[in-house]
């Protein structure tokens, strides 16, 4: 069993969209085959299944062992394997743990902070520094990148103040592993 209970898994948007598109294409194809078969059995029109699809006429003459069919099969198997690996593998860690007082009646107590909240804490701390006009912060489980804009030409002191303000804010929270702080300044004329 893992040492950590809290493990947020990221949303698997790209693999889910790919699978949804493949299922939609399969459903459209099967629907087309079904409608064409019904229309052909009623004699309403010549079936597109017997008439052939332009550009795909030669597929019916292919054998299972032909290189084209084997290549298509291998490509589909690789796409399926990639989608399975993407669905099963853990993504980037999006939670940062911190220590909290544990009640006596609880054996194991974990508290976590999402990295988006960590970014908000860093941005609020950086925004409180004089000379900062706007702040953007991006965090992962191990570091926080802060980019602020200022109208001041010589911004080394402001950069140091922002770094110390964010570091102090993070020090006031008992993180399991305190994120590193990286500060970048951009000068924007007022």
TARA-V640874 format. One record per residue. RES is the residue in three letters. SS is DSSP state (helix for helix, strand for strand, loop for the rest). OMEGA is omega in whole degrees, -180 to 180 (NA if undefined). D_LAST is the distance of its C-alpha to the last C-alpha in Angstrom with 1 decimal. Layout:
res=RES ss=SS omega=OMEGA d_last=D_LAST
res=RES ss=SS omega=OMEGA d_last=D_LAST
This chain:
res=UNK ss=loop omega=-176 d_last=55.7
res=UNK ss=loop omega=180 d_last=52.1
res=UNK ss=loop omega=-180 d_last=50.8
res=UNK ss=loop omega=177 d_last=47.8
res=UNK ss=loop omega=-176 d_last=48.5
res=UNK ss=loop omega=176 d_last=45.0
res=UNK ss=loop omega=-179 d_last=44.1
res=UNK ss=loop omega=177 d_last=41.8
res=UNK ss=loop omega=180 d_last=42.4
res=UNK ss=loop omega=177 d_last=39.7
res=UNK ss=loop omega=179 d_last=40.2
res=UNK ss=loop omega=-173 d_last=42.2
res=UNK ss=helix omega=-175 d_last=40.6
res=UNK ss=helix omega=177 d_last=41.3
res=UNK ss=helix omega=179 d_last=45.0
res=UNK ss=helix omega=178 d_last=45.5
res=UNK ss=helix omega=179 d_last=44.2
res=UNK ss=helix omega=179 d_last=46.4
res=UNK ss=helix omega=179 d_last=49.4
res=UNK ss=helix omega=178 d_last=48.8
res=UNK ss=helix omega=178 d_last=48.7
res=UNK ss=helix omega=178 d_last=51.8
res=UNK ss=helix omega=177 d_last=53.6
res=UNK ss=helix omega=179 d_last=52.5
res=UNK ss=helix omega=177 d_last=53.9
res=UNK ss=helix omega=180 d_last=57.1
res=UNK ss=helix omega=178 d_last=57.5
res=UNK ss=helix omega=179 d_last=56.9
res=UNK ss=helix omega=179 d_last=59.4
res=UNK ss=helix omega=176 d_last=62.0
res=UNK ss=helix omega=178 d_last=61.6
res=UNK ss=helix omega=179 d_last=62.1
res=UNK ss=helix omega=-179 d_last=65.2
res=UNK ss=helix omega=180 d_last=66.5
res=UNK ss=helix omega=179 d_last=66.1
res=UNK ss=helix omega=179 d_last=67.6
res=UNK ss=helix omega=179 d_last=70.6
res=UNK ss=helix omega=-180 d_last=71.2
res=UNK ss=helix omega=180 d_last=71.1
res=UNK ss=helix omega=-179 d_last=73.4
res=UNK ss=helix omega=177 d_last=75.9
res=UNK ss=loop omega=-180 d_last=76.1
res=UNK ss=loop omega=-178 d_last=76.8
res=UNK ss=loop omega=-179 d_last=74.0
res=UNK ss=loop omega=176 d_last=72.5
res=UNK ss=loop omega=-177 d_last=72.7
res=UNK ss=loop omega=175 d_last=70.8
res=UNK ss=helix omega=178 d_last=67.7
res=UNK ss=helix omega=-180 d_last=69.0
res=UNK ss=helix omega=-179 d_last=72.2
res=UNK ss=helix omega=180 d_last=70.7
res=UNK ss=loop omega=178 d_last=67.9
res=UNK ss=loop omega=-179 d_last=64.2
res=UNK ss=loop omega=179 d_last=63.3
res=UNK ss=loop omega=-179 d_last=62.2
res=UNK ss=loop omega=-178 d_last=63.7
res=UNK ss=helix omega=-175 d_last=67.4
res=UNK ss=helix omega=-177 d_last=68.2
res=UNK ss=helix omega=-178 d_last=67.0
res=UNK ss=helix omega=-179 d_last=70.2
res=UNK ss=helix omega=-180 d_last=72.3
res=UNK ss=loop omega=177 d_last=70.4
res=UNK ss=loop omega=-180 d_last=72.1
res=UNK ss=loop omega=-177 d_last=70.6
res=UNK ss=loop omega=-178 d_last=71.0
res=UNK ss=loop omega=-177 d_last=69.4
res=UNK ss=helix omega=-179 d_last=66.4
res=UNK ss=helix omega=-179 d_last=64.1
res=UNK ss=helix omega=178 d_last=64.9
res=UNK ss=helix omega=179 d_last=64.6
res=UNK ss=helix omega=178 d_last=61.2
res=UNK ss=helix omega=178 d_last=59.9
res=UNK ss=helix omega=179 d_last=61.2
res=UNK ss=helix omega=179 d_last=59.6
res=UNK ss=helix omega=178 d_last=56.2
res=UNK ss=helix omega=178 d_last=56.5
res=UNK ss=helix omega=178 d_last=57.6
res=UNK ss=helix omega=177 d_last=54.6
res=UNK ss=helix omega=178 d_last=52.2
res=UNK ss=helix omega=179 d_last=53.9
res=UNK ss=helix omega=178 d_last=53.8
res=UNK ss=helix omega=179 d_last=50.1
res=UNK ss=helix omega=178 d_last=49.5
res=UNK ss=helix omega=179 d_last=51.7
res=UNK ss=helix omega=179 d_last=50.0
res=UNK ss=helix omega=-179 d_last=46.6
res=UNK ss=helix omega=-174 d_last=47.9
res=UNK ss=helix omega=-174 d_last=49.7
res=UNK ss=loop omega=178 d_last=47.4
res=UNK ss=loop omega=-180 d_last=45.0
res=UNK ss=loop omega=179 d_last=41.3
res=UNK ss=loop omega=179 d_last=38.4
res=UNK ss=loop omega=-177 d_last=38.5
res=UNK ss=loop omega=177 d_last=36.1
res=UNK ss=strand omega=175 d_last=37.2
res=UNK ss=strand omega=-179 d_last=36.7
res=UNK ss=strand omega=172 d_last=39.5
res=UNK ss=strand omega=-174 d_last=39.4
res=UNK ss=loop omega=177 d_last=42.3
res=UNK ss=loop omega=179 d_last=43.2
res=UNK ss=loop omega=-179 d_last=46.3
res=UNK ss=loop omega=175 d_last=49.3
res=UNK ss=loop omega=-175 d_last=51.8
res=UNK ss=loop omega=-175 d_last=55.4
res=UNK ss=loop omega=179 d_last=56.8
res=UNK ss=loop omega=-179 d_last=54.4
res=UNK ss=loop omega=-174 d_last=55.3
res=UNK ss=loop omega=-174 d_last=52.1
res=UNK ss=loop omega=180 d_last=48.7
res=UNK ss=loop omega=177 d_last=45.5
res=UNK ss=strand omega=-178 d_last=42.1
res=UNK ss=strand omega=180 d_last=39.3
res=UNK ss=strand omega=178 d_last=35.6
res=UNK ss=strand omega=-178 d_last=34.2
res=UNK ss=helix omega=176 d_last=31.5
res=UNK ss=helix omega=177 d_last=29.2
res=UNK ss=helix omega=176 d_last=29.6
res=UNK ss=helix omega=177 d_last=28.9
res=UNK ss=helix omega=179 d_last=25.6
res=UNK ss=helix omega=177 d_last=24.7
res=UNK ss=helix omega=-179 d_last=25.8
res=UNK ss=helix omega=-180 d_last=23.7
res=UNK ss=helix omega=179 d_last=20.5
res=UNK ss=helix omega=179 d_last=21.2
res=UNK ss=helix omega=-179 d_last=21.8
res=UNK ss=helix omega=-179 d_last=18.7
res=UNK ss=helix omega=-180 d_last=16.6
res=UNK ss=loop omega=-179 d_last=18.2
res=UNK ss=loop omega=178 d_last=16.8
res=UNK ss=loop omega=179 d_last=14.4
res=UNK ss=loop omega=180 d_last=11.1
res=UNK ss=loop omega=-180 d_last=11.4
res=UNK ss=loop omega=174 d_last=9.2
res=UNK ss=strand omega=-175 d_last=11.8
res=UNK ss=strand omega=168 d_last=15.2
res=UNK ss=strand omega=179 d_last=18.0
res=UNK ss=strand omega=176 d_last=21.4
res=UNK ss=strand omega=-176 d_last=24.6
res=UNK ss=strand omega=164 d_last=28.0
res=UNK ss=loop omega=-174 d_last=31.5
res=UNK ss=loop omega=-175 d_last=34.5
res=UNK ss=loop omega=-177 d_last=33.9
res=UNK ss=strand omega=177 d_last=30.2
res=UNK ss=strand omega=177 d_last=26.7
res=UNK ss=strand omega=-179 d_last=23.7
res=UNK ss=strand omega=175 d_last=20.3
res=UNK ss=strand omega=-180 d_last=17.1
res=UNK ss=strand omega=176 d_last=13.9
res=UNK ss=strand omega=-179 d_last=10.2
res=UNK ss=strand omega=176 d_last=8.2
res=UNK ss=loop omega=-176 d_last=5.4
res=UNK ss=loop omega=-178 d_last=8.7
res=UNK ss=loop omega=179 d_last=10.8
res=UNK ss=loop omega=-172 d_last=14.1
res=UNK ss=loop omega=-179 d_last=14.1
res=UNK ss=helix omega=180 d_last=17.9
res=UNK ss=helix omega=179 d_last=18.4
res=UNK ss=helix omega=178 d_last=16.0
res=UNK ss=helix omega=178 d_last=17.8
res=UNK ss=helix omega=178 d_last=21.0
res=UNK ss=helix omega=178 d_last=20.2
res=UNK ss=helix omega=179 d_last=19.4
res=UNK ss=helix omega=-179 d_last=22.6
res=UNK ss=helix omega=179 d_last=24.6
res=UNK ss=helix omega=180 d_last=23.4
res=UNK ss=helix omega=179 d_last=24.4
res=UNK ss=helix omega=177 d_last=27.5
res=UNK ss=helix omega=178 d_last=28.6
res=UNK ss=helix omega=179 d_last=28.2
res=UNK ss=helix omega=179 d_last=30.3
res=UNK ss=helix omega=180 d_last=32.8
res=UNK ss=loop omega=177 d_last=33.4
res=UNK ss=loop omega=-177 d_last=34.7
res=UNK ss=loop omega=179 d_last=38.0
res=UNK ss=strand omega=171 d_last=37.4
res=UNK ss=loop omega=176 d_last=40.4
res=UNK ss=loop omega=-176 d_last=38.1
res=UNK ss=loop omega=180 d_last=34.7
res=UNK ss=loop omega=175 d_last=32.1
res=UNK ss=strand omega=-176 d_last=30.4
res=UNK ss=strand omega=176 d_last=26.6
res=UNK ss=strand omega=-175 d_last=24.5
res=UNK ss=strand omega=177 d_last=20.8
res=UNK ss=strand omega=-179 d_last=18.4
res=UNK ss=strand omega=174 d_last=14.8
res=UNK ss=strand omega=-180 d_last=12.3
res=UNK ss=strand omega=176 d_last=9.2
res=UNK ss=loop omega=178 d_last=6.3
res=UNK ss=loop omega=-178 d_last=3.8
res=UNK ss=loop omega=NA d_last=0.0
